[in-house]
Amino acid sequence: MSGPDLVVRARRVVTPEGERPAAVGVRDGRIATVGPYDDVPPGAVTLAEDDVLLPGLVDSHVHVNEPGRTDWEGFATATAAAAAGGVTTVVDMPLNSRPPTVDPAALAAKRAAAAGRCHVDVAFWGGAVPASLGGLRALHEAGVVGMKCFLLDSGVPEFPPLDPGQLRAALAELAAFDGLLVAHCEDAATIAAAPRPAGPDYRAFLRSRPPEAETRAVTTLIEAARATGARVHVVHVSAAAVLPLLDAAVADGVRVSAETCPHYLTLAAEDVPAGATATKCCPPVRDRANREALWGGLRAGTLSCVVSDHSPCPPELKHPGTGDFGAAWGGIASLQLALPLVWTGARERGSTLPDVARWMAEGPARLAGLAGKGRIVPGADADLVAFAPEESFVVDPARLRHRHPVSPYAGRSLQGVVRTTWLRGRETGAEPHGTLL
């Protein structure tokens, strides 16, 4: 057998068993060996003593928006930002593109838009909307990893929500082939009864989307999953009040999991200045006590993934001139910064890089059914990241590679620098060589 194409060795390699010194051998784009640190051939890449070799991250919640809204974001820019941030696989959400990914023809259009433009590997979610019910198996067989739905208005008219009866119909359809539904859980009636947001006061926006909107919608999803036996996943949990509901459902045998995002773990409502609409997202960033409870949910395993929910838009849609939280688009672009954001918070709270890899690589890969991703083990794709955990930097939006230089983290000092990203054993760079999964 021929020797490895690449060997990367480090004093700290994060494997599923924890950190250890190792040499990772790569052949034909896959990890061939994880061997002793000192047992390496000439030409091996040796990381600096204080650098760590991580598995490439998997971000299973990314809005690329192409085709149709490429003035918001696109595959070339989003995946370049991903590679710069140590993310080697993204899973694209079905909405904000036109057409949305709600049938095999729309999936084919999205794959055509992405072909040859991706700096990292890309998989796709399908959409469960009223018009796609009855066709979810066909969309699944066309190659999506699961279905996304909203339980309230999505913000774009071409991706309408499911009502409770349609939700149960979708879950019954998915249960027939053990498909997965990932759901935006906010209750429309609760939000309709809340004060309408307007103006630059963040507290007014926060009151417009209370925690009860999340808890009621999660309860609806759990009961529908219980009735149908289907697999469900709650995206972007912002309200810590959801956590006991998830724990109780899992204890009862309901097949439910959940994620949160860097902004909910990093930002706090008390710190949002008036008019800082770059911080607006739905559901919203809540207070510091809620943030700490979300960290507790991660440590306890109630939350199994941390993903970006990268949702950029043209700067004018954030209404920077007026700072009106009611009018501004809700979404935060953080694909490139997710790893240092989470690591900065994790290390402050005593968590480790193996914890971060479990939350940001292994967990999202398992959610999306990507068995060859998210772990440094023989047979997995050779997606690797050289990471300097003790080096800090200040966020400069002009250095971010997503389409528009808008970030709520501008000027923030973060811990951890991505030095090199390898996708299937090749360094990412100017030429895209990602695969459509």
Secondary structure as UniProt FT lines:
FT   STRAND          6..15
FT   TURN            16..17
FT   STRAND          18..27
FT   TURN            28..29
FT   STRAND          30..35
FT   TURN            37..38
FT   TURN            42..43
FT   STRAND          45..46
FT   TURN            49..50
FT   STRAND          52..55
FT   STRAND          57..62
FT   TURN            66..68
FT   TURN            70..72
FT   HELIX           75..84
FT   TURN            85..86
FT   STRAND          87..92
FT   HELIX           104..114
FT   TURN            115..116
FT   STRAND          121..124
FT   STRAND          126..127
FT   HELIX           130..132
FT   TURN            133..134
FT   HELIX           136..142
FT   STRAND          147..150
FT   TURN            157..158
FT   HELIX           164..175
FT   TURN            176..178
FT   STRAND          180..184
FT   HELIX           188..193
FT   HELIX           202..208
FT   HELIX           211..228
FT   STRAND          231..234
FT   TURN            240..241
FT   HELIX           242..251
FT   TURN            252..253
FT   STRAND          256..260
FT   HELIX           262..266
FT   HELIX           269..271
FT   TURN            274..275
FT   HELIX           277..279
FT   HELIX           288..300
FT   STRAND          305..306
FT   HELIX           315..318
FT   TURN            320..323
FT   TURN            325..327
FT   HELIX           335..337
FT   HELIX           338..348
FT   TURN            349..350
FT   HELIX           353..357
FT   HELIX           358..362
FT   HELIX           363..367
FT   TURN            368..369
FT   TURN            371..372
FT   TURN            378..379
FT   STRAND          384..394
FT   HELIX           397..399
FT   TURN            408..411
FT   STRAND          413..423
FT   TURN            424..425
FT   STRAND          426..427
//
